[in-house]
């Protein structure tokens, strides 16, 4: 019985490993195609599209040389996106964690109703809110500013829900012991709760960072000044009815993956723990 069970566990493990290897290959194929295309001239992309063929006769570093030395606004868009993403992620995590902590740690009148509102907001597609949100931003005089992009997403419903679920798994005795020691509510949060929340902050930093970095629709609606364009908007402007700059588009798209990759590597230590605790516990 023991040997049979051991053999069954071994086969199950092999099947799981094979499954994830296949999944990894499927996920990496698009990245591999983009990486290969970044070494090919733009006309190759027009003729053959993204493909996995290695053609050393046409492959070169010309696109990368043009990216770093050519006359274009790519790095203006890049740094705009970088600054906007950092500010948006920091503010979103700070505010949403506060709100999630309030839902998890305190009992107040209307708490359940407000939390239901958070859940309902999660169910509403952002596209439905575009017109009324743009009207509000226009009335406030924030069109063509980064504030119009940052402010609507600071209290992110999905992030609030995640933090609330994660904080419900933390023993309430931690908060009570802080109060017994005479710490005020802010000291309890910043000194006792926040250090425990590192995994949840890491998970939400990655997800919100990806969303902010790749966001196109809303920034495209509110930003009119080309000097304020973010990277997705800038890359979109390379495709026009009057001419397409595929050389910069493909190498710029490949280069834009690097910050998200670095973000995941930096926080991967806590990512799995954060996602598991926030999604399962509580």
C-alpha positions as CSV (number, residue, x, y, z in Angstrom):
1,X,0.0,0.0,0.0
2,X,2.8,2.4,0.9
3,X,4.7,1.6,-2.3
4,X,1.6,2.1,-4.4
5,X,0.9,5.4,-2.7
6,X,4.4,6.6,-3.2
7,X,4.3,5.7,-6.9
8,X,0.9,7.5,-7.3
9,X,2.4,10.6,-5.6
10,X,5.4,10.5,-7.9
11,X,3.2,10.2,-11.0
12,X,1.0,13.1,-9.8
13,X,4.1,15.2,-9.2
14,X,5.4,14.5,-12.7
15,X,2.1,15.3,-14.3
16,X,1.9,18.6,-12.4
17,X,5.5,19.5,-13.4
18,X,4.8,18.7,-17.0
19,X,1.6,20.8,-16.9
20,X,3.4,23.9,-15.6
21,X,6.3,23.4,-18.1
22,X,3.8,23.4,-20.9
23,X,2.0,26.4,-19.4
24,X,5.3,28.2,-19.1
25,X,6.2,27.6,-22.7
26,X,2.8,28.8,-23.9
27,X,3.1,32.0,-21.9
28,X,6.6,32.6,-23.0
29,X,6.0,32.2,-26.8
30,X,4.6,35.7,-27.3
31,X,7.5,37.2,-25.3
32,X,9.9,35.2,-27.4
33,X,8.2,36.4,-30.6
34,X,8.4,40.0,-29.6
35,X,12.1,39.6,-28.5
36,X,13.0,38.1,-31.9
37,X,11.0,40.7,-33.8
38,X,12.9,43.5,-32.0
39,X,16.0,42.4,-33.9
40,X,14.3,42.5,-37.3
41,X,13.5,45.5,-39.5
42,X,10.0,46.9,-39.3
43,X,9.2,45.8,-42.8
44,X,9.6,42.2,-41.7
45,X,6.8,42.7,-39.2
46,X,4.6,44.1,-41.9
47,X,5.2,41.2,-44.2
48,X,5.3,38.2,-41.9
49,X,3.9,39.5,-38.6
50,X,5.2,38.2,-35.3
51,X,6.8,34.9,-35.9
52,X,9.3,32.5,-34.3
53,X,11.7,32.2,-37.2
54,X,15.4,32.9,-36.7
55,X,16.6,34.8,-39.8
56,X,20.2,35.9,-39.0
57,X,20.5,37.6,-42.4
58,X,18.1,40.3,-41.4
59,X,18.5,40.4,-37.7
60,X,20.6,43.2,-36.2
61,X,20.9,45.7,-33.3
62,X,19.7,48.6,-35.5
63,X,16.4,48.9,-33.7
64,X,18.1,49.1,-30.3
65,X,20.6,51.6,-31.6
66,X,17.8,53.7,-33.0
67,X,15.9,53.4,-29.6
68,X,18.8,54.9,-27.7
69,X,20.3,57.3,-30.2
70,X,17.5,58.2,-32.6
71,X,15.3,61.3,-32.6
72,X,12.0,60.4,-30.9
73,X,10.1,60.9,-27.7
74,X,10.2,57.3,-26.5
75,X,12.1,58.0,-23.3
76,X,9.9,61.0,-22.5
77,X,6.9,58.6,-22.6
78,X,8.9,56.0,-20.7
79,X,9.8,58.3,-17.8
80,X,6.2,59.8,-17.7
81,X,4.9,56.2,-17.3
82,X,7.5,55.4,-14.7
83,X,6.8,58.4,-12.5
84,X,3.0,58.1,-13.0
85,X,3.1,54.4,-12.1
86,X,5.3,54.9,-9.0
87,X,3.1,57.7,-7.6
88,X,-0.2,55.9,-8.4
89,X,0.9,52.6,-6.9
90,X,2.2,54.2,-3.7
91,X,-0.9,56.3,-3.2
92,X,-3.2,53.5,-4.1
93,X,-1.6,51.1,-1.6
94,X,-1.5,53.7,1.1
95,X,-5.1,54.7,0.8
96,X,-6.6,51.3,0.0
97,X,-4.7,49.7,2.8
98,X,-6.2,52.2,5.2
99,X,-9.7,51.6,4.0
100,X,-9.2,47.8,4.0
101,X,-7.9,48.0,7.6
102,X,-10.9,50.0,8.6
103,X,-13.2,47.4,7.2
104,X,-11.3,44.5,8.9
105,X,-10.5,46.0,12.3
106,X,-13.4,48.3,13.2
107,X,-17.1,48.0,13.8
108,X,-19.2,51.0,12.8
109,X,-22.6,51.9,11.6
110,X,-23.1,51.2,7.9
111,X,-20.0,49.1,7.6
112,X,-21.7,46.2,5.8
113,X,-23.5,48.6,3.4
114,X,-20.3,50.4,2.5
115,X,-18.5,47.1,1.9
116,X,-21.3,45.9,-0.4
117,X,-20.8,49.2,-2.3
118,X,-17.2,48.3,-2.7
119,X,-18.2,44.9,-4.1
120,X,-20.7,46.4,-6.5
121,X,-18.0,48.8,-7.8
122,X,-15.8,45.8,-8.5
123,X,-18.6,44.4,-10.7
124,X,-19.0,47.6,-12.8
125,X,-16.8,47.7,-16.0
126,X,-14.7,50.8,-16.1
127,X,-15.9,51.6,-19.6
128,X,-19.3,52.4,-18.2
129,X,-17.8,55.1,-16.0
130,X,-15.8,56.7,-18.7
131,X,-18.3,59.4,-19.7
132,X,-19.5,60.5,-16.3
133,X,-15.9,60.4,-14.9
134,X,-14.6,62.5,-17.8
135,X,-17.4,65.0,-17.2
136,X,-16.5,65.2,-13.5
137,X,-12.8,65.6,-14.3
138,X,-13.6,68.3,-16.8
139,X,-15.7,70.2,-14.3
140,X,-12.9,70.1,-11.8
141,X,-10.5,71.5,-14.4
142,X,-8.1,68.5,-14.2
143,X,-8.2,67.5,-17.9
144,X,-4.7,67.1,-19.4
145,X,-3.1,66.5,-16.0
146,X,-1.7,63.5,-14.2
147,X,-4.1,64.2,-11.3
148,X,-6.9,63.1,-13.6
149,X,-5.3,59.7,-14.0
150,X,-4.2,59.2,-10.4
151,X,-7.1,60.4,-8.3
152,X,-9.9,58.2,-9.7
153,X,-7.9,55.0,-8.9
154,X,-6.5,55.8,-5.5
155,X,-9.3,54.0,-3.6
156,X,-9.3,50.9,-5.8
157,X,-12.2,48.6,-5.0
158,X,-10.3,45.4,-5.8
159,X,-7.3,46.5,-3.8
160,X,-9.5,47.4,-0.8
161,X,-11.2,44.1,-0.9
162,X,-7.9,42.2,-1.0
163,X,-6.5,44.2,1.9
164,X,-9.7,43.6,3.9
165,X,-9.5,39.9,3.3
166,X,-5.9,39.7,4.2
167,X,-6.2,41.7,7.4
168,X,-9.1,39.5,8.6
169,X,-6.6,36.7,8.9
170,X,-4.4,38.7,11.3
171,X,-5.2,38.0,15.0
172,X,-7.2,40.8,16.7
173,X,-5.0,40.3,19.8
174,X,-2.3,42.2,18.1
175,X,-4.5,45.3,17.9
176,X,-5.8,44.8,21.4
177,X,-2.3,44.4,22.8
178,X,-1.3,47.7,21.2
179,X,-4.2,49.5,22.8
180,X,-3.4,48.0,26.2
181,X,0.2,49.3,25.9
182,X,-1.2,52.8,25.3
183,X,-0.5,53.1,21.6
184,X,-3.0,55.2,19.5
185,X,-4.7,53.9,16.4
186,X,-2.1,55.3,14.0
187,X,0.8,53.8,16.0
188,X,-0.9,50.4,16.0
189,X,-1.4,50.5,12.3
190,X,2.0,51.8,11.3
191,X,4.1,49.9,13.9
192,X,2.2,46.7,14.4
193,X,0.0,46.0,11.3
194,X,2.0,47.4,8.4
195,X,5.1,45.2,9.0
196,X,2.8,42.1,8.9
197,X,1.2,43.3,5.6
198,X,4.4,43.1,3.5
199,X,3.2,40.1,1.5
200,X,-0.1,41.8,0.7
201,X,1.7,45.1,-0.2
202,X,4.0,43.2,-2.6
203,X,1.1,41.4,-4.3
204,X,-0.9,44.6,-4.8
205,X,2.2,46.5,-5.9
206,X,2.7,44.1,-8.7
207,X,-0.9,44.0,-9.8
208,X,-1.5,47.7,-9.5
209,X,1.8,48.5,-11.1
210,X,1.0,46.3,-14.1
211,X,-2.4,48.0,-14.5
212,X,-1.0,51.5,-14.2
213,X,1.9,50.8,-16.6
214,X,-0.3,49.2,-19.3
215,X,-3.2,51.6,-18.9
216,X,-4.2,53.2,-22.2
217,X,-7.9,54.1,-22.5
218,X,-8.3,56.5,-19.6
219,X,-4.9,58.4,-20.0
220,X,-5.6,58.6,-23.7
221,X,-8.9,60.4,-23.0
222,X,-7.6,62.9,-20.5
223,X,-4.1,63.7,-21.8
224,X,-3.9,66.1,-24.7
225,X,-0.3,67.4,-24.4
226,X,2.1,65.2,-26.2
227,X,4.9,65.9,-23.7
228,X,2.7,64.2,-21.0
229,X,1.9,61.1,-23.0
230,X,2.5,57.8,-21.3
231,X,4.3,54.9,-22.9
232,X,1.1,53.1,-24.2
233,X,-0.2,56.3,-25.7
234,X,3.1,57.1,-27.3
235,X,3.5,53.7,-28.8
236,X,0.0,54.0,-30.2
237,X,0.9,57.3,-31.9
238,X,3.5,55.4,-33.9
239,X,0.7,53.8,-35.9
240,X,-1.0,56.5,-38.1
241,X,-2.7,56.6,-41.5
242,X,0.2,58.6,-42.8
243,X,3.0,56.3,-41.8
244,X,3.9,53.6,-39.3
245,X,7.2,53.4,-37.3
246,X,7.3,49.7,-36.7
247,X,11.0,49.7,-36.0
248,X,10.5,51.8,-32.8
249,X,7.2,50.2,-32.0
250,X,8.4,46.7,-31.7
251,X,11.7,47.4,-29.9
252,X,9.9,49.9,-27.7
253,X,7.2,47.3,-26.8
254,X,10.0,44.8,-25.9
255,X,11.8,47.4,-23.8
256,X,8.6,48.3,-22.0
257,X,8.4,44.8,-20.5
258,X,11.5,45.2,-18.5
259,X,10.1,47.4,-15.7
260,X,7.3,45.0,-15.0
261,X,9.7,42.1,-15.0
262,X,12.0,43.9,-12.5
263,X,8.9,44.8,-10.3
264,X,7.9,41.1,-10.2
265,X,11.5,39.9,-9.4
266,X,11.8,42.5,-6.6
267,X,8.6,41.4,-4.9
268,X,8.3,37.7,-5.8
269,X,9.5,36.8,-2.3
270,X,6.2,37.9,-0.9
271,X,3.9,37.7,-3.9
272,X,2.7,34.1,-3.5
273,X,2.3,34.4,0.3
274,X,0.3,37.6,-0.2
275,X,-2.0,36.3,-2.9
276,X,-2.6,33.1,-1.0
277,X,-3.4,34.7,2.3
278,X,-5.5,37.5,0.8
279,X,-7.5,35.2,-1.4
280,X,-8.1,32.2,0.8
281,X,-8.1,33.2,4.5
282,X,-10.8,35.2,6.2
